[in-house]
Amino acid sequence: MVNLRVDWRASVALVGTVVKWLAVAMVFPLALAAFYGEGLVTFLASMAVAVAAGWSLERLDDDPDLGAREGFLMVGLTWLAVSVVGALPYVIAGQGTVAHPVNALFESMSGFTTTGATVMGDIGFDTHSRALMMWRQQTQWLGGMGIVVLAVAILPELSVGGAQLMDAEAPGPGIQKLTPRIAETARALWTAYLGITALEMVLLYGLHIVGLAPNMTLYQAVAHGFTTMATGGFSPAARSIEYFSAAVQWLIVPFMVAAGTNFALFWHALNGEPEVFGEDTEFRFYVGVLAVFTGLVAVLLFTGDTLQPTRVGPLSGNVELSVRHAVFQVVSLVTTTGYASMDFAQWGRPAQYVLFVALFVGGSAGSTGGAVKIVRWLVILKSLRRELFTTVHPEAVRPVRLGGRALDERAIRGIYAFTLLYLVIFFFGTMVVYVIGVPAADLVALDAMSAVAATLGNVGPGFGIVGPMESYLPFPPSTKLFMVFLMWIGRLEILPVLVLLTPAYWQT
């Protein structure tokens, strides 16, 4: 008999605690269901299942003791469990394409991982209740800063071992401890997240009040506030942000930039240190990358780089349109938000290739963004520059520095290992999707690559059949389940999931 070194009962019991409290998050869509008089049973039933399932799992261990191994298992299982429970409203409502269990799981995982890829082929209130559409938005907001980070912030039973849980879940190569207690750090991050979200909601609705955004109702303002700061990209509007005015598009841009910024910087700024933004090496590099990519795309659009006439009018020769859509789409894809101000699948190949590269960049460490992350690319570039220098001066000792601090060589090797593993999974995933996706969809290479990059990097839209105004619905169930796996490991940054698949984790 194999002697397991992992107390799986403790991990599963704490997963049950999170699942049970997920029912509280359904109170908001339940209130909307009561207000609009639609979908009330959907959320009452879902809440009952969440409480019952969570309570049952909690019974496995009355006093769970969480070590490092149990932390990895708890985090990985939590994201699977909340995605399964989060799919219940779609199935119970029984409306549209997301009523199918596989599609419901895809939509739920895409929501909680803030991917924004959708299989909802009938977006809108004609098919779905306003409560269900808001739940779709809310799943992204809950997953943005992290389900487990939120649990650590509010549940005392997770405060012990909370640092291990946050390291396993929080996006980026580690999380900065802002306060002496990790639960206080979690609360600080969520406070900044909540505050900026509320500010965006107020400003978006303010545009509606002053007449600059006729379509941006209070409902829409709340819905898009949820998914902007989560870098999620879901929208109740079928054509995403193209449905709204130019003023809305310009307003959302700085909030997407903020969502891709390390939230620790906002904490320091609110505590009287606003200079941290200018002093932070990663933030300066992040802004520089956005500026370079935007400049390239803006020039291409201004010089006529479109495949066909667009809904917003000709971009060629129009400075405001070219700059606005270049800024919006570059920021949206680099930060992995996934909103669309227009159908960029209509752009020419050069502009699409720039956006394709943007799918791999990602936001800052400690942000809600996905993909590889800015800080990793910065460290790789710095280490490559060092290699060039030491090739010419082999006797020199030159550490890689980030923000004036010398990085540990083991940390640098870890960044190279993660990036290589990410690219290997991307290429392997592309082959899988291209092979098993062809029978149901007329795929070209760029479509398959962008679909994998967009799901693994938690970006959402890609090109071709998975473009911003299309959906992932044409893929067969097997491909969708594979993409669910990609979204799951992508959100947890691969290693915390893959380590669960090694015999050494369980036995030695």
C-alpha positions in Angstrom: 0.0 0.0 0.0 1.4 3.4 -0.9 2.0 5.7 2.0 0.8 9.2 1.0 2.7 12.2 2.3 -0.2 14.5 1.6 -3.1 15.0 4.0 -5.7 15.2 1.2 -8.5 15.3 3.7 -7.3 18.6 5.1 -7.0 20.1 1.6 -10.4 18.9 0.5 -12.1 20.1 3.7 -10.8 23.6 3.2 -12.0 23.4 -0.4 -15.4 22.7 1.0 -15.2 25.8 3.1 -14.5 28.0 0.1 -17.3 26.3 -1.9 -19.7 26.8 0.9 -19.0 30.5 1.1 -19.3 30.8 -2.7 -23.0 30.8 -2.0 -22.7 34.2 -0.4 -21.3 35.6 -3.7 -24.6 34.5 -5.4 -26.6 36.8 -3.2 -26.0 39.7 -5.6 -27.3 38.0 -8.7 -30.1 36.5 -6.5 -31.1 40.1 -5.6 -31.1 41.1 -9.3 -33.2 38.0 -10.1 -35.8 39.2 -7.5 -35.6 42.8 -8.8 -36.2 41.9 -12.4 -38.4 38.9 -11.7 -36.4 36.4 -13.6 -34.1 33.5 -12.7 -34.9 33.4 -9.0 -35.0 29.6 -8.8 -31.7 29.3 -10.7 -29.7 31.0 -7.9 -31.7 29.6 -5.0 -31.0 26.1 -6.3 -27.3 26.9 -7.0 -26.8 28.3 -3.5 -28.4 25.3 -1.9 -26.1 22.9 -3.9 -23.0 25.1 -3.0 -23.8 25.1 0.7 -24.6 21.3 0.8 -21.5 20.3 -1.2 -19.2 22.6 0.8 -20.6 21.4 4.1 -20.2 17.8 3.1 -16.6 18.3 2.1 -15.8 20.1 5.4 -16.8 17.0 7.3 -13.8 15.2 6.0 -11.5 17.0 8.5 -12.8 19.0 11.5 -9.4 20.5 12.3 -7.4 20.7 9.0 -3.6 21.3 9.3 -2.3 22.9 6.1 1.3 22.3 5.1 3.1 23.2 1.8 1.9 20.1 0.0 -1.6 20.5 1.2 -1.6 24.1 0.1 -0.8 23.2 -3.5 -3.6 20.6 -3.5 -6.1 22.9 -1.9 -5.4 25.7 -4.3 -5.6 23.5 -7.4 -8.8 21.8 -6.3 -10.4 25.1 -5.2 -10.3 26.5 -8.7 -11.8 23.3 -10.2 -14.5 23.2 -7.5 -15.6 26.8 -7.8 -15.7 26.5 -11.6 -17.9 23.4 -11.3 -20.2 25.1 -8.8 -20.1 28.3 -10.8 -21.4 26.4 -13.9 -24.6 25.4 -12.0 -26.6 28.6 -12.8 -26.0 28.1 -16.5 -27.1 24.5 -16.4 -30.1 25.1 -14.1 -31.3 28.1 -16.2 -31.3 25.8 -19.2 -31.1 28.7 -21.7 -28.9 29.0 -24.8 -25.7 27.2 -25.6 -24.3 27.4 -22.1 -27.0 25.1 -20.8 -24.9 22.1 -22.0 -22.7 20.9 -19.1 -19.4 21.1 -21.0 -20.2 24.6 -22.3 -21.3 25.6 -18.8 -18.0 24.4 -17.3 -16.0 26.2 -20.1 -17.9 29.5 -19.5 -17.5 29.2 -15.7 -13.8 28.3 -15.8 -13.3 31.1 -18.3 -15.0 33.4 -15.9 -13.2 32.5 -12.7 -9.8 32.4 -14.4 -10.6 35.8 -16.0 -9.9 34.3 -19.5 -12.9 35.8 -21.2 -13.2 33.1 -23.9 -16.8 32.4 -24.4 -19.1 29.6 -25.8 -22.2 31.8 -25.3 -23.4 32.0 -28.8 -26.4 34.1 -27.9 -25.1 36.9 -25.7 -27.8 39.3 -24.6 -31.0 39.6 -22.5 -33.3 38.1 -25.1 -32.0 34.6 -24.2 -30.5 35.0 -20.7 -31.7 36.7 -17.6 -30.0 39.8 -16.3 -29.1 38.0 -13.1 -27.3 35.2 -15.0 -25.4 37.7 -17.2 -24.3 39.5 -14.1 -23.2 36.3 -12.5 -21.1 35.7 -15.6 -19.5 39.1 -15.0 -19.1 38.6 -11.3 -17.2 35.3 -11.6 -14.4 37.2 -13.3 -14.2 39.8 -10.5 -14.1 37.1 -7.9 -11.3 35.3 -9.8 -9.3 38.4 -10.6 -7.4 39.0 -7.4 -7.8 35.4 -6.5 -10.5 33.2 -4.9 -8.0 31.9 -2.3 -6.5 35.3 -1.6 -10.0 36.5 -0.8 -10.6 33.4 1.4 -7.4 34.1 3.3 -8.5 37.7 3.8 -11.9 36.9 5.3 -11.8 33.3 6.7 -9.8 32.9 9.9 -9.3 29.1 9.3 -7.1 29.9 6.3 -4.9 32.5 8.0 -2.5 29.8 9.2 -0.7 28.7 6.1 -2.1 31.7 4.2 1.3 32.7 2.8 1.8 29.3 1.2 -1.7 29.5 -0.3 -1.2 33.0 -1.7 2.2 32.0 -3.2 0.5 29.1 -4.9 -2.3 31.2 -6.3 -1.4 34.8 -6.7 -0.3 35.8 -10.3 3.4 36.4 -10.8 6.6 35.0 -9.4 5.6 35.6 -5.8 3.6 38.1 -3.8 5.0 41.0 -1.8 4.2 40.9 1.9 2.8 44.4 2.6 2.0 43.9 6.3 3.3 41.8 9.1 0.3 39.4 8.8 -0.5 37.7 5.6 -4.3 38.0 6.1 -3.8 41.8 6.4 -1.8 41.7 3.2 -4.7 39.9 1.5 -7.2 42.4 2.8 -5.0 45.3 1.6 -4.8 43.9 -1.9 -8.6 43.3 -2.0 -9.3 46.7 -0.6 -7.3 48.4 -3.4 -9.0 46.1 -5.9 -12.5 46.9 -4.6 -11.8 50.6 -4.5 -10.5 51.0 -8.0 -13.4 48.8 -9.3 -16.0 51.0 -7.5 -14.3 54.2 -9.0 -14.6 52.8 -12.5 -18.2 51.9 -12.0 -19.0 55.5 -10.8 -17.1 57.1 -13.7 -18.7 54.9 -16.3 -22.2 55.7 -15.1 -21.2 59.3 -14.8 -20.5 59.3 -18.6 -24.1 58.1 -19.0 -25.5 60.8 -16.8 -23.7 63.6 -18.7 -24.9 62.2 -22.0 -21.5 60.9 -23.3 -22.5 57.2 -23.1 -26.1 56.5 -23.8 -25.7 52.7 -23.6 -23.7 52.8 -20.4 -26.6 52.2 -18.0 -26.0 51.5 -14.3 -26.3 47.8 -15.0 -23.6 48.0 -17.7 -21.4 50.2 -15.6 -21.4 47.6 -12.7 -21.0 44.8 -15.2 -17.9 46.3 -16.9 -16.4 47.5 -13.6 -16.4 43.8 -12.5 -14.6 42.6 -15.6 -12.1 45.5 -16.3 -10.3 45.3 -13.0 -10.2 41.5 -13.2 -8.7 41.7 -16.7 -11.5 39.4 -17.6 -13.2 40.9 -20.7 -16.7 39.4 -20.5 -19.4 41.9 -21.6 -23.2 41.7 -21.6 -22.9 43.3 -25.0 -22.4 40.9 -27.9 -19.9 43.2 -29.6 -18.0 44.0 -26.4 -16.9 47.6 -26.0 -17.5 48.4 -29.6 -21.2 48.7 -28.5 -20.3 51.8 -26.4 -19.1 55.3 -27.2 -15.6 56.5 -27.8 -15.7 58.2 -24.4 -16.3 54.8 -22.7 -13.4 53.3 -24.6 -11.0 56.0 -23.6 -12.1 55.8 -20.0 -11.7 52.0 -19.8 -8.1 52.2 -21.0 -6.4 53.6 -17.9 -8.4 51.1 -15.7 -7.0 48.3 -17.9 -3.5 49.7 -17.4 -4.2 49.9 -13.6 -5.4 46.2 -13.6 -2.2 45.1 -15.2 -0.1 47.0 -12.6 1.2 45.4 -9.4 -1.4 46.2 -6.8 1.2 46.6 -4.2 2.2 49.9 -5.8 -1.3 51.2 -5.2 -1.0 50.2 -1.6 2.2 52.1 -1.2 0.8 55.1 -3.1 -2.3 55.2 -0.8 0.1 55.2 2.2 1.9 58.3 1.1 4.5 57.0 -1.4 3.2 57.9 -4.9 6.8 58.0 -6.1 6.9 54.2 -6.2 5.4 54.2 -9.7 8.3 56.1 -11.1 10.9 54.2 -9.1 9.6 50.7 -9.9 11.6 49.1 -12.7 8.9 46.7 -13.7 6.3 49.4 -14.0 8.5 51.6 -16.2 9.2 48.6 -18.5 5.5 47.8 -18.5 4.6 51.3 -19.7 7.4 51.2 -22.3 6.1 48.0 -23.8 2.6 49.4 -24.0 3.9 52.5 -25.7 6.0 50.6 -28.3 3.3 48.2 -29.2 0.7 50.9 -29.4 2.9 53.0 -31.7 3.5 50.1 -34.1 -0.2 49.3 -34.4 -1.3 52.9 -34.7 1.1 53.5 -37.6 -0.1 50.3 -39.3 -3.8 51.2 -38.9 -3.2 54.8 -40.0 -1.4 53.7 -43.2 -4.4 51.5 -44.2 -3.7 48.1 -42.6 -7.2 46.6 -42.7 -8.5 43.6 -44.6 -12.0 45.0 -45.2 -14.2 47.9 -44.3 -15.0 48.2 -40.6 -18.1 48.9 -38.7 -16.5 52.1 -37.2 -15.6 53.5 -40.5 -12.2 53.7 -42.4 -9.2 53.8 -40.1 -6.7 54.8 -42.8 -5.8 58.4 -42.5 -7.9 58.9 -39.4 -5.6 59.8 -36.5 -8.2 59.6 -33.7 -9.7 56.3 -34.8 -6.2 54.7 -35.5 -4.8 55.8 -32.2 -7.9 55.0 -30.1 -8.2 51.5 -31.4 -4.5 50.9 -31.3 -4.3 52.0 -27.7 -7.4 50.1 -26.7 -6.5 46.8 -28.3 -2.8 46.8 -27.3 -3.6 47.6 -23.7 -6.5 45.0 -23.7 -4.3 42.2 -25.0 -1.1 43.0 -23.2 -3.0 43.1 -19.8 -5.0 40.0 -20.9 -8.3 41.8 -20.4 -9.6 40.7 -23.8 -12.1 43.6 -24.5 -12.5 44.6 -28.1 -13.2 48.2 -29.3 -13.7 46.7 -32.8 -13.1 43.4 -34.7 -9.3 43.4 -34.9 -9.7 40.2 -37.0 -10.4 42.6 -39.8 -7.0 44.2 -39.5 -4.2 43.2 -41.8 -1.7 40.5 -40.9 1.2 42.8 -39.8 -1.1 44.4 -37.1 -2.5 41.0 -36.1 1.1 39.6 -35.7 1.9 42.5 -33.3 -1.3 41.7 -31.3 -0.4 38.0 -31.4 3.0 38.7 -29.7 1.1 40.8 -27.2 -0.8 37.7 -26.1 2.4 36.4 -24.5 3.4 39.6 -22.6 1.0 39.8 -19.7 0.6 42.2 -16.9 2.9 42.9 -13.9 3.5 40.5 -11.0 0.8 41.0 -8.3 -1.7 42.3 -10.9 -4.8 40.5 -12.2 -3.2 40.0 -15.6 -2.2 36.6 -17.0 0.3 35.2 -19.6 4.1 35.1 -19.0 4.2 38.5 -17.1 6.3 41.6 -17.7 8.7 41.0 -14.9 9.8 37.6 -16.3 10.5 39.2 -19.7 12.4 42.0 -18.0 14.6 39.5 -16.1 15.2 37.5 -19.2 16.3 40.6 -21.2 18.6 41.7 -18.3 20.2 38.2 -18.0 20.7 38.0 -21.8 22.5 41.4 -21.7 24.7 40.1 -18.9 25.6 37.0 -20.9 26.7 39.3 -23.8 28.8 41.3 -21.4 30.4 38.3 -19.7 31.2 36.8 -23.1 33.4 39.7 -23.8 34.6 40.0 -20.2 34.7 36.4 -18.9 36.4 37.5 -15.6 33.6 39.9 -14.7 31.1 39.2 -11.9 27.9 41.0 -12.9 24.7 40.1 -11.0 21.3 40.7 -12.6 19.6 43.5 -10.7 16.0 44.5 -10.5 15.1 47.7 -8.8 18.6 48.0 -7.4 18.5 44.5 -5.8 20.6 41.6 -7.1 18.5 38.6 -8.0 19.3 35.2 -6.8 20.6 32.9 -9.5 18.1 30.2 -8.5 15.2 32.7 -9.1 16.6 33.5 -12.6 16.8 29.8 -13.5 13.2 29.5 -12.2 12.0 32.3 -14.5 13.8 30.6 -17.5 12.3 27.3 -16.6 8.7 28.7 -16.3 9.0 30.6 -19.6 10.3 27.5 -21.4 7.6 25.3 -20.0 5.0 27.9 -20.9 6.2 27.9 -24.5 6.4 24.1 -24.7 2.8 23.8 -23.5 1.8 26.4 -26.0 3.3 24.5 -28.9 2.0 21.2 -27.7 -1.4 22.6 -27.1 -1.5 24.1 -30.6 -0.9 20.7 -32.1 -3.6 19.2 -30.0 -6.2 21.9 -30.8 -5.3 21.8 -34.5 -5.7 18.0 -34.6 -8.9 17.5 -32.6 -10.4 20.9 -33.4 -10.4 20.6 -37.2 -13.4 18.3 -37.6 -15.7 20.9 -36.0 -14.0 24.1 -37.2 -12.2 25.3 -40.3 -8.9 26.2 -38.5 -5.9 27.9 -39.9 -2.6 27.9 -38.1 -2.9 31.4 -36.7 -6.4 30.6 -35.4 -5.2 27.5 -33.5 -2.1 29.2 -32.1 -4.1 32.2 -30.9 -6.8 30.0 -29.4 -4.2 28.2 -27.3 -2.3 31.4 -26.4 -5.5 33.1 -25.4 -6.7 30.3 -23.2 -3.3 29.4 -21.6 -2.6 33.1 -21.1 -6.1 33.8 -19.8 -6.6 36.5 -22.6 -9.9 35.4 -24.2 -10.2 36.4 -27.8 -7.9 35.3 -30.6 -8.1 35.5 -34.4 -10.2 34.0 -37.1 -13.0 31.7 -35.7 -12.1 32.7 -32.1 -11.9 36.4 -32.9 -13.3 39.1 -30.6 -16.7 39.0 -32.3 -16.8 35.2 -32.5 -16.8 32.4 -29.9 -15.2 29.1 -29.0 -18.6 27.4 -29.6 -17.6 25.6 -32.9 -15.0 23.4 -31.2 -16.0 19.9 -30.2 -16.5 19.0 -26.5 -13.1 17.3 -26.3 -11.3 20.5 -27.4 -13.3 22.6 -25.0 -12.3 20.4 -22.1 -8.7 20.6 -23.1 -9.0 24.4 -23.2 -10.6 24.2 -19.7 -7.4 22.5 -18.6 -5.3 25.2 -20.3 -7.2 28.0 -18.6 -6.9 26.2 -15.2 -3.1 25.7 -15.3 -2.6 29.1 -16.9 -4.3 30.9 -14.1 -2.3 29.0 -11.5 0.9 29.6 -13.5 1.4 25.9 -14.5 3.8 24.6 -11.8 1.3 24.4 -8.8 -0.8 22.2 -11.0 1.8 20.1 -12.7 3.5 19.4 -9.4 0.3 17.5 -8.3 0.9 15.1 -11.2 4.3 14.0 -10.0 4.8 10.8 -7.9 7.4 12.7 -5.8 4.7 15.1 -4.6 2.6 12.3 -3.2 5.1 9.8 -1.9 8.4 11.3 -0.8 
